[in-house]
Amino acid sequence: MIASMRTAAREPVHAIGRNGEPPIDRGFEHEVLIMAGISHQTASGTSLETVAVAGDEHGSVLRRLRQRFGNGVLLSTCNRTELYATTREPESAIPELREILHALGCRGEGVSDPDIDQQIYVFRGIEAVNHLFSVASGLDSVILGETQIAHQVARAIEMAVENDTASQAAIDIFDRAIRTTRRVRGETTLNRGRATTDSIAVDLLAEHRNGFDGASALVVGAGEMGRSVAHRLRRAGVSELKIVSRTYSRARTLATETESIAIPFDRLTDGLNSSDVWVTCTSSAGALIDAAAIRQAADHMQDRRIVVADLALPADLDKDAASEDVIDYIDLQDIGRAGARRRHALRAQANKAREIVDSEIAKAIMNAEARHSLPTVKALGKKAEAIRQSEVRKAIRMLGWSSGSNAESVVEAMSQSIVKKLIARPISSAREDENSANTVSKVFGMDGI
């Protein structure tokens, strides 16, 4: 699949903008990676909430992608929703991929068609590969270098495989992207220390209350984010930790890991009323906590001010609850601003990570082209050797030399050297790109290769 992007590497394919039309791709004979997305880079929090795909919707979106393109991958996090597919017809496929994302974005109230249109970005070919590698490596994240996105990218392709919507081309390129993140982690300091949404959230919570001495913390949600937050809070020294989840068994498992208390979901109010540090990170389709619940909890806490980090998308606190003056409220935008400060400080490491990403993309292109040219190279070598052997045997018969003579050995060595030198340049050309390999096949009468 990457081999088909060689033309794009020569003639850069730019993102399809709000007003522009997609450029014409020449020379694409195999599957091309295309993508459409909306993220914190282009969209407001309201749009991100609207377009986010809840866990129970994931399968239906993947099935829609498979129905149209025969394959598809969905990456949906708190800061982006992106659709990927591979196709032989990018010109017609890109508008349809965009339309699927547009439909997701127009499900909620207060979001208009023009809003979504302006916030969607689309890439194809080498630009789509570059975007995916950048996302997986944390270079496009709210928090520069954060590591959770790599796991989310890996999970996205796993879910596509589980739902039978992953093409082999997509599996290969996602696998390369994930391996690139390991180089970024190993060769830069970009993601060392506190470089994730949950870690910055815990830092901000600590700043608001001057540490966690005497804190009674509640984590609502026992998924990947909830688990990370719970462990961080425990390491940060909270005095008491409680876990609430719709799936009580998951709450109990996490409570055992973190030496905390599991609370059934129908007793969420009890957890709120007995905690002064809340972290909410569920995948609920709507708000779980309203203003009345906030005021009730504040009454129970009396002189202990409640600090809340809402990491869910859509938010777990409704707008009225978030604006209550009896709490300190931290949302994803606050975390994004903290991440921006970190981004400035890590600019040099980001540049180094970008060089790694660029080198891995170049390596992927070269490897793919080598795989594409291999049949041509083998066929040329086989044909040249057959001709050489035939001509050597003919010459030996005409000269009357006996088999195994020194003269025969000299002719054998000389003919091998001549053939090797004659085909060296065509083989080198065949390895340059797909078009060159096809030209070599035609010149040497191997059109069927």
Steps between C-alpha positions, in 0.01 A plus 500: 500500500779739585660433163197652334580829672826563316342747263361690796851522644622668183196722456390586857135432570362767731209473738167559336405837645170667557491667162740290292449195287707182539808490274519237229706195595692345213650154500286349778451139398458348845320586821540856626455603862238772545369661817252758625516645848405765749717580801598756762711664228192601298190465715337641810423288802133489401581355158740245648233384741247469220719304262648270768401135454394319817611142555165348407497696169846392390388185321226673302741766369750232398226307321403812308862546391521137390172531311635789295875433471531132588713600800545774758658604829347733761717696743284683756652660812413797718694728263436356153277282287662373180390257230755308291454276196705361214367522146595479135269791422599792725332761282151362559566352845625813679172699473307198628738451793459867583121467483502214752694716746277798423193293589654409836568866568145615433335268753493752785324825569672833445737374229428616146605352168739790419668457840578135435605564139763750610634274774551184295842433351572236235829343390597233253806311389827599660332789684259258669791275600689799637197609701446155650867466599491847659183422693630165627828661611323768703611786273142605428369461856372765738783391729809474283653153515222341705514123495133402529433578135735220391287250693185652353636470145594137570153434639340663195662255258431211741130586502500522121654150487247369754214644292650369174540851355880526485664463160848349493630832369357681803637239740848543352503879520349514850755244616782714359354809671488320836860379461602858423364611837741261668792673330368839608471378860846343493693773322346819641397628842175626353273273700699452815353621825145628504380499143143375502155646549453318830841604638443869425150471649646365825761778498230765461289344774800510734566864411140598578505348847873529585561127499290201599548489876170392654333473159215261438499430125235350275569362150187456287582256221719190509621490140855568383489866604338423835759236575789738424347777709434270796858376507636855472278627780608215723867570428438872559394425856121536520377383839193319368411382150164377368415354159159514330418324173188387318665157498548422866744214434737745329472738795587217738798392290640853490426547871703189577791627289504839673395397853186709472125461543266384220156665494206376288384745236158542659680640805688766305339772712651344815844519339451863399378600846804352672780623267671835450703394191307367200632368171233403246600307189208290380388425145144605579306653212371777730573684826487299823524778757273803520508822702275358772745216561783755524318710761406193700859376505626847600260498796639166615860616460423817699828697515692269261489638147443247224748485210382325182689382192254408225691295241198356321379582152214582505551658842371311804391825668227698332559867426308625804693266729835605356422866566408454867720729711530243781747292297828551316443352154773372268404390150680383188559859387690572822708190440560612143634834618735324740608276214572804283741631764673165499512500119697823498753359746552181296532651154853363439395146591194537278727587206706188567183290515390651168830392342439145624148499356626631165776238486258218581261613226788514251613155610148364459480638147837351407411160646165497322661594170762231548222246552322623189814484285609158630313297234654719226850468647468122539357456151774712343771309683346166403464599135855637480643186659309272261631693200855495641500125561358430154760716325788357705399141413472593133845663501662200674354259243621715211853521648509129579606544858452217746271544797676619812804639320678813621391680185134425576543638851648821360210546258247426779656764726527754219136452393375532857690825542367642172138411584532638851628833370240519223199448727627699801363831373156363396464331841590824675241683289234238574552560872450876470123496465205315355506675162869420450440135586223487238729663240777245564247218463390632161851567369614146583183335373354415841167687470316234695704552816 
